[in-house]
Amino acid sequence: MKVSGDKTNAVGLESIGISEAKEVLWNLSPAELVEEAIKNNEGTLTSTGALMCDTGKFTGRSPKDRFIVKDAKTENSVWWGDINIAFDSDKFDQLHEKMVNFLKDKKLYVRDAYAGADPEFRLNLRIVNTQAWHNLFCNNMFLRLTPEELKNHTPEFTILCAPEFEADPSIDGTRQSNFAIINFTKNMILIGGTGYAGEMKKGIFGVLNYLLPHERNTLSMHCSANVGKDGDTAIFFGLSGTGKTTLSADPNRGLIGDDEHGWTKNSVFNFEGGCYAKVIDLTHEKEPQIWDAIKFGAIVENTRFAPGTREVDYTNSSVTENTRTAYPINHIDNAIEPSIADIPKNIFFLTADAFGVLPPISKLNSSQAMYHFISGYTAKVAGTEVGITEPQTTFSACFGAAFLPLHPTKYAEMLGQKMKENDVSVWLVNTGWTGGPYGVGHRMKLPFTRAMITAALNGELANVEFTKHPIFGVEMPNSCPGVPSEILNPRNTWDNKEEYDTKATELASKFVRNFQKYADDANDEIMAGAPQVEVTID
């Protein structure tokens, strides 16, 4: 077996059953991986030096093909169901053996890295790839070892990723030929049949979402985070389209991370060493930090060139709307390294309410914070997905249901406890519609949203008067610097106040109906955060 690169002295591939391969390249530099990718016809360079690659058949995650091995360790702790689909441990072993045999004549790229910027909570990783650009992706997305750390690196969790290897569902126990399977007893993730690199990133996120809350009493979060010059940390939760990336990217504040974090007794820390951002319709004007980060060492996925050039046409969605870039966090000028800061003073739940009901900013008590955290609400509008012709509610528990191995109430209870221990303010921010629902009202102006968040961060809302929303019970400020007072109470922006009341009741009822699946496991304090509306549950 031909071996090259920078190999650790501690543990080889034999620990995961790999004793044969055509060639193994250990911990290559970004430049070497780019050369390998081009030599392998995996990608091409763009005008900025980034590597453009395609993910093949799958241009996003495949949630129905993501499994967790059900065994003595996980049987009574994992939240089993449509999100965490059980997989047989014997089938896992069988599939692992088949993958190892498949790799015997392949060139392999090995990356040693870790997740978790707080040294006390780091998880040492090893990723074995059949594609060079996947290994570059892992170099960008996970935290990078120093040469000294590499010498004796011992992986605690391993990813084996071979897009070319396809399962046989009739034999292997998968739903179809692609799969991503987490085994918490073997400390391993198997990924096959898909070239979508995000499966590796989110696989480790799922691992940390289990290990940290379940074993380390640390809250794991699907959020972005930044920190001010005075050390005041802020966290931003929000589903796609709510402005999470835009609003957390503040040139006056240091970026801790854009997607995955942990909250300990003393810190908030980034799980990752990079950013994985959507780039559809990206412009320098709208997202200058992301635009400037797409340089040599970065990757762009499923994008296309403008005709006759090597310049990326970010408006081109011919492959997918889910075009992305992956780059190391140090490509962002105001990123802080190590990516760790103090416990947060402010938390923002971002929602794009297309019904025009929720206030542009409101303060939540601990009960409401836990309830809205579990709800994870936003709304999709016409044109965002095929078949959507009017606003539709979207609820994703803890703003990331797809990545939660434990029951959502576990994360919510931890959030509530940390709020009480640390005197944290939680704000619900509506970046969606005002003056009426989608089609009648208009989108909240971004400068107003930025002004409201800035006021909350600066403590300028601490001494203003608040009005309680009659249905949702949240506290709405009566004034805010830089924002017209008349828009702060959404009811006042509607021409027909009775129509507003009807629509607000309708949305509140959807919250209550959605919450029914969690109600049996939610304590009284969480349930006290529900909207005040009568709902008949069938």
C-alpha positions in Angstrom: 0.0 0.0 0.0 1.6 3.2 -1.2 1.5 5.9 1.5 2.4 9.6 1.4 1.7 12.9 3.1 1.8 13.8 6.7 0.8 10.8 8.8 0.1 10.7 12.5 2.3 8.4 14.6 -0.7 7.2 16.7 -3.4 5.3 14.9 -3.5 4.0 11.3 -6.4 2.9 9.1 -6.2 -0.6 10.5 -8.3 0.6 13.4 -11.3 0.9 11.1 -10.5 -2.3 9.1 -8.6 -0.8 6.2 -5.4 -2.6 5.6 -5.3 -2.5 1.8 -5.7 0.4 -0.7 -4.1 1.4 -3.9 -2.7 4.5 -2.3 -3.2 6.5 0.8 -2.5 10.3 0.9 -2.5 11.7 4.4 -3.3 15.2 5.4 -2.4 16.9 2.1 -2.3 20.7 2.0 -5.1 22.6 0.3 -2.9 23.3 -2.7 -2.0 19.6 -3.0 -5.7 18.6 -2.8 -6.7 21.2 -5.5 -4.0 19.7 -7.7 -5.3 16.2 -7.0 -8.9 17.2 -7.7 -8.0 18.8 -11.0 -5.9 15.8 -12.0 -8.8 13.5 -11.1 -11.2 15.6 -13.2 -13.2 16.4 -10.0 -13.3 20.1 -10.6 -12.0 23.3 -12.2 -10.6 26.5 -11.0 -12.7 29.7 -11.1 -11.4 33.2 -11.8 -10.9 33.8 -8.1 -9.0 30.6 -7.6 -11.8 28.7 -5.9 -12.4 25.0 -6.9 -15.7 24.4 -8.7 -17.1 20.9 -8.2 -20.4 19.1 -8.7 -22.0 16.8 -6.2 -23.7 14.6 -8.8 -27.2 13.2 -8.4 -27.7 14.6 -4.9 -27.4 18.3 -4.6 -28.5 18.3 -0.9 -28.9 16.1 2.1 -31.2 13.0 1.9 -32.9 13.0 5.3 -34.8 9.8 4.6 -31.6 8.0 4.0 -29.9 9.1 7.2 -29.9 6.4 9.9 -28.6 5.8 13.5 -27.6 2.4 14.6 -30.1 1.2 17.3 -28.2 -0.8 20.0 -27.8 -0.9 23.8 -26.3 2.6 23.8 -28.9 4.4 21.8 -32.1 2.4 22.2 -33.5 4.4 25.1 -31.8 7.8 24.5 -32.4 8.6 20.8 -35.6 10.3 19.7 -36.6 7.6 17.2 -39.0 8.3 14.3 -39.0 9.9 10.9 -35.9 12.0 11.7 -33.8 9.4 13.5 -34.4 6.2 11.6 -33.2 3.1 13.3 -30.6 0.8 11.6 -29.6 -2.7 12.6 -26.1 -3.1 14.1 -25.4 -6.3 12.2 -26.4 -4.6 8.9 -24.0 -1.8 9.8 -21.1 -4.3 10.3 -22.0 -6.0 7.0 -22.1 -2.7 5.1 -18.8 -1.5 6.7 -17.1 -4.7 5.6 -18.4 -4.3 2.0 -17.2 -0.7 1.9 -13.7 -1.8 3.2 -13.5 -4.4 0.4 -14.6 -1.8 -2.1 -11.8 0.5 -1.1 -9.0 -2.1 -1.6 -8.1 -0.9 -5.1 -8.9 2.8 -4.5 -6.8 5.9 -3.9 -7.8 7.3 -0.5 -7.4 10.8 1.0 -7.2 10.9 4.8 -7.9 14.0 6.9 -7.2 14.2 10.6 -9.0 17.1 12.2 -11.3 17.9 15.1 -14.6 19.5 16.0 -15.2 21.9 18.9 -13.0 25.0 19.4 -13.2 24.7 23.2 -10.4 22.4 24.1 -12.4 20.8 26.9 -15.1 19.7 24.5 -13.2 18.9 21.3 -13.9 15.7 19.3 -11.0 14.3 17.4 -11.9 13.2 13.9 -10.6 11.2 11.0 -12.2 11.4 7.6 -11.4 8.9 4.8 -12.4 10.0 1.3 -12.2 8.6 -2.2 -12.4 12.1 -3.7 -9.8 14.9 -3.2 -12.3 17.7 -3.2 -14.3 16.0 -0.4 -11.0 16.0 1.6 -10.5 19.7 0.9 -14.1 20.3 2.0 -13.3 18.6 5.3 -10.1 20.6 5.7 -12.2 23.8 5.3 -15.1 22.8 7.5 -13.5 21.1 10.4 -10.9 22.5 12.8 -7.3 22.1 11.6 -4.6 20.4 13.7 -1.2 22.0 14.3 1.8 19.9 13.2 2.5 19.2 16.8 -1.1 18.0 17.5 -1.0 15.8 14.4 1.9 13.8 15.6 -0.1 11.9 18.2 -3.6 12.5 16.9 -6.0 9.7 18.0 -9.4 9.9 16.3 -12.5 9.5 18.5 -15.0 9.5 15.5 -14.3 8.4 11.9 -16.2 9.2 8.7 -15.8 6.8 5.8 -17.2 8.5 2.7 -17.2 6.8 -0.7 -19.8 8.3 -3.1 -19.0 5.6 -5.7 -20.0 2.8 -3.4 -23.8 2.1 -3.5 -25.7 -0.1 -1.2 -28.1 -2.9 -2.2 -31.3 -2.1 -0.3 -32.6 -5.6 -0.5 -29.4 -6.9 1.2 -28.0 -4.0 3.2 -31.1 -2.6 5.0 -31.0 0.8 3.4 -33.9 2.6 1.8 -32.1 3.1 -1.5 -28.5 3.0 -2.8 -27.3 6.1 -0.9 -26.9 6.3 2.8 -25.5 8.1 5.8 -25.3 6.0 9.0 -24.1 7.0 12.4 -22.9 4.4 14.9 -22.4 5.8 18.4 -21.0 2.5 19.7 -18.4 2.0 16.9 -17.8 5.8 16.7 -18.2 5.8 13.0 -20.2 7.3 10.2 -20.6 5.5 6.9 -21.6 7.6 3.8 -22.1 6.1 0.4 -23.9 6.6 -2.9 -24.0 10.4 -2.6 -21.4 13.1 -3.5 -23.1 15.8 -1.4 -20.3 17.0 0.9 -22.7 18.4 3.4 -23.6 14.9 4.6 -20.1 14.8 6.3 -20.5 18.1 8.0 -24.0 17.5 9.2 -23.1 13.9 10.3 -20.6 15.3 12.8 -23.2 17.9 13.9 -25.6 15.1 14.6 -22.9 13.3 16.6 -22.2 16.4 18.7 -26.0 17.0 19.2 -26.0 13.6 20.9 -22.8 13.6 22.8 -22.7 17.1 24.2 -26.3 17.4 25.8 -26.5 13.7 26.6 -23.1 13.1 28.1 -21.5 16.5 28.7 -24.4 18.7 29.9 -23.6 21.2 27.1 -26.2 22.7 24.8 -25.6 22.2 21.1 -27.1 24.7 18.8 -27.9 25.2 15.1 -27.1 28.9 15.0 -24.7 31.6 14.1 -22.8 33.7 16.7 -20.9 36.9 16.9 -19.2 38.9 19.6 -18.9 42.7 20.2 -15.8 44.7 21.1 -16.8 44.5 24.8 -17.0 40.7 24.7 -20.8 40.5 24.5 -21.8 37.4 22.7 -25.0 37.1 20.6 -26.6 34.0 19.1 -28.8 33.9 16.0 -31.3 31.1 15.4 -33.3 30.9 12.1 -34.3 28.7 9.3 -33.4 29.3 5.7 -34.5 32.7 4.3 -34.9 34.4 7.7 -31.6 36.4 7.5 -29.4 34.4 9.9 -26.2 34.8 7.9 -26.9 38.4 6.8 -27.8 39.6 10.3 -25.0 37.9 12.1 -22.4 39.1 9.6 -21.7 42.5 11.3 -18.5 44.3 10.4 -18.5 45.8 13.9 -18.6 42.4 15.6 -16.3 39.4 15.4 -17.7 36.3 13.8 -17.6 33.2 16.1 -19.2 31.0 13.5 -22.1 30.8 11.1 -23.9 27.5 11.8 -23.0 25.2 14.7 -22.1 26.0 18.3 -22.0 24.7 21.8 -22.9 26.6 25.0 -21.0 25.5 28.1 -21.0 26.9 31.7 -18.4 29.4 30.6 -18.4 29.8 26.9 -19.9 29.6 23.5 -17.7 27.8 21.0 -17.9 27.0 17.3 -18.0 23.3 16.3 -16.4 24.1 13.0 -13.4 25.6 11.3 -15.2 27.0 8.3 -18.4 28.2 6.7 -20.8 26.5 4.3 -22.9 29.2 2.8 -25.5 29.3 0.1 -24.5 31.4 -2.9 -27.6 31.5 -5.1 -27.9 35.1 -6.4 -24.7 36.1 -4.4 -23.5 39.6 -5.0 -20.6 41.6 -3.5 -23.1 44.3 -2.5 -25.4 41.9 -0.6 -22.8 39.7 1.0 -19.3 41.2 0.7 -17.7 38.9 3.3 -18.9 35.7 1.6 -18.0 37.1 -1.8 -14.4 38.0 -0.7 -14.0 34.6 1.0 -14.4 32.6 -2.3 -10.7 32.5 -3.2 -8.1 29.9 -3.5 -8.7 27.1 -1.1 -12.5 27.7 -1.1 -14.9 25.4 -2.9 -18.1 26.3 -4.9 -20.6 23.5 -5.4 -23.0 23.0 -8.3 -22.4 26.4 -9.8 -21.8 27.4 -13.4 -19.6 29.8 -15.3 -20.8 32.8 -17.2 -20.5 31.9 -20.9 -17.0 32.1 -22.2 -15.4 33.0 -18.8 -14.2 31.4 -15.6 -16.4 33.8 -13.6 -19.1 32.1 -11.6 -22.6 33.1 -12.5 -24.3 33.0 -9.1 -27.7 33.6 -10.7 -27.5 30.2 -12.5 -29.7 27.6 -10.8 -29.6 25.1 -13.6 -28.1 22.4 -11.4 -29.9 23.4 -8.1 -31.1 26.3 -6.0 -28.8 24.9 -3.3 -25.5 26.2 -4.7 -22.9 26.6 -2.0 -19.4 27.6 -1.0 -17.2 26.0 1.6 -14.2 28.0 3.0 -12.1 28.2 6.1 -13.3 30.7 8.7 -10.0 32.6 8.4 -11.2 33.7 4.9 -13.5 36.1 6.8 -11.6 39.2 8.0 -13.4 39.7 11.3 -13.6 36.0 12.3 -12.1 35.3 15.7 -9.7 32.4 16.2 -9.9 30.3 18.3 -13.7 30.5 17.7 -14.7 30.8 21.3 -16.3 33.6 23.4 -18.2 34.3 26.6 -21.7 33.1 27.3 -24.3 35.0 25.4 -26.1 38.1 26.6 -28.6 38.1 23.8 -30.3 35.4 21.7 -32.3 36.2 18.6 -34.9 33.9 17.1 -35.3 35.0 13.5 -38.5 34.2 11.6 -39.8 35.4 8.2 -43.5 35.6 9.1 -45.3 35.8 5.7 -48.6 36.3 7.5 -47.6 39.7 8.8 -48.7 38.8 12.3 -45.6 38.6 14.5 -44.0 41.9 15.8 -40.8 43.0 14.2 -39.1 42.6 17.5 -40.4 41.3 20.8 -38.9 40.0 24.1 -39.6 36.5 25.4 -39.7 35.2 28.9 -38.1 31.8 29.6 -41.4 29.9 29.0 -42.0 31.6 25.7 -38.3 31.1 24.7 -38.5 27.4 25.2 -41.8 27.1 23.4 -40.7 29.1 20.4 -37.4 27.3 20.4 -39.1 24.0 20.1 -41.5 25.4 17.5 -38.8 26.8 15.2 -41.2 28.7 13.1 -40.9 30.5 9.8 -43.0 30.7 6.7 -42.4 29.9 3.0 -43.8 32.2 0.4 -44.9 31.7 -3.2 -42.0 30.9 -5.5 -39.7 29.4 -2.9 -40.7 25.9 -3.7 -42.7 24.2 -6.5 -46.4 24.1 -5.7 -46.4 26.9 -3.1 -48.8 29.6 -4.2 -49.6 31.2 -0.8 -47.7 31.5 2.5 -47.2 28.2 4.4 -46.0 27.7 7.9 -42.8 25.8 8.5 -41.9 24.4 11.9 -38.5 22.8 12.6 -37.8 21.9 16.2 -34.9 23.9 17.7 -34.4 25.5 14.3 -32.8 22.2 13.1 -35.0 19.2 13.7 -33.2 17.2 11.0 -30.0 17.1 13.2 -31.5 16.3 16.6 -30.8 12.8 17.9 -32.5 13.6 21.3 -36.0 14.8 21.9 -36.4 18.5 21.3 -37.6 19.1 24.9 -34.1 18.1 26.1 -32.5 21.0 24.2 -35.3 23.4 25.2 -35.0 22.6 28.9 -31.3 23.2 28.7 -31.9 26.6 27.0 -34.4 27.6 29.7 -32.0 26.6 32.5 -29.1 28.6 30.9 -31.4 31.6 30.5 -32.1 31.6 34.2 -28.5 31.0 35.2 -27.0 33.7 33.0 -29.7 36.4 32.8 -29.9 36.2 29.0 -32.4 38.2 26.9 -34.2 36.4 24.2 -35.7 38.3 21.3 -38.1 37.1 18.6 -37.4 39.1 15.4 -39.7 39.0 12.4 -37.8 39.7 9.2 -40.9 38.9 7.2 -44.0 40.9 6.4 -45.6 44.0 7.9 -48.8 45.9 7.0 -50.6 42.7 5.9 -49.7 39.2 4.7 -47.6 38.3 1.7 -49.2 39.8 -1.4 -50.8 42.7 0.6 -48.1 44.0 3.0 -44.4 44.4 2.3 -41.2 42.8 3.6 -39.7 44.4 6.7 -36.9 46.8 5.7 -33.5 45.4 6.5 -32.2 48.7 7.9 -35.1 48.7 10.4 -34.3 45.1 11.4 -30.6 45.9 11.8 -31.5 48.9 14.0 -33.7 46.8 16.2 -31.0 44.2 16.7 -28.4 46.9 17.4 -30.7 48.5 20.0 -31.1 45.1 21.7 -27.4 44.5 21.6 -26.6 47.9 23.0 -29.1 47.7 25.8 -31.2 50.5 24.4 -34.4 48.6 24.8 -33.8 47.9 28.5 -35.6 51.0 29.7 -38.4 51.5 27.1 -42.0 50.6 27.8 -43.4 47.4 26.4 -46.9 46.2 25.4 -47.9 42.6 25.7 -49.2 41.0 22.5 -52.8 39.9 23.2 -52.5 36.4 21.6 -48.8 35.5 21.6 -48.1 37.1 25.0 -44.7 38.4 23.9 -43.5 41.9 25.0 -43.4 44.5 22.1 -41.3 47.7 22.7 -43.2 50.9 22.2 -40.2 52.7 20.8 -36.8 51.8 19.3 -34.0 54.1 18.1 -34.0 54.4 14.3 -37.3 52.6 13.9 -40.7 54.2 13.3 -42.8 53.5 16.4 -45.9 52.8 14.3 -44.5 49.6 12.9 -43.5 48.1 16.3 -47.0 46.8 17.0 -48.0 44.8 13.9 -51.8 45.3 14.4 -51.3 49.0 13.9 -49.8 48.4 10.5 -52.9 46.7 9.1 -55.7 48.7 7.5 -58.3 46.3 8.8 -57.6 45.5 12.4 -60.3 42.7 12.6 -58.5 40.9 9.7 -55.3 41.1 11.7 -57.0 39.6 14.7 -58.3 36.8 12.6 -54.9 36.1 10.9 -53.1 36.2 14.3 -55.5 33.7 15.8 -55.1 31.5 12.7 -51.3 31.5 13.1 -51.4 30.9 16.8 -53.7 27.9 16.2 -51.1 26.5 13.9 -48.4 26.9 16.6 -50.6 25.0 19.0 -51.4 22.2 16.6 -47.8 21.8 15.6 -46.8 21.5 19.3 -49.1 18.6 20.0 -46.4 16.1 19.0 -44.2 17.5 21.8 -46.8 18.3 24.4 -46.6 14.9 26.3 -42.9 15.4 26.9 -43.0 19.2 27.6 -43.1 20.4 31.2 -45.6 23.0 32.6 -43.1 25.8 32.2 -42.6 25.1 28.5 -46.4 24.8 27.9 -46.9 28.2 29.7 -45.2 29.8 26.7 -47.9 28.8 24.3 -50.1 31.4 22.5 -53.4 32.2 24.3 -55.8 30.7 21.8 -58.6 28.1 21.9 -57.8 25.2 19.6 -59.9 22.0 19.1 -57.5 19.1 18.5 -59.0 16.4 16.4 
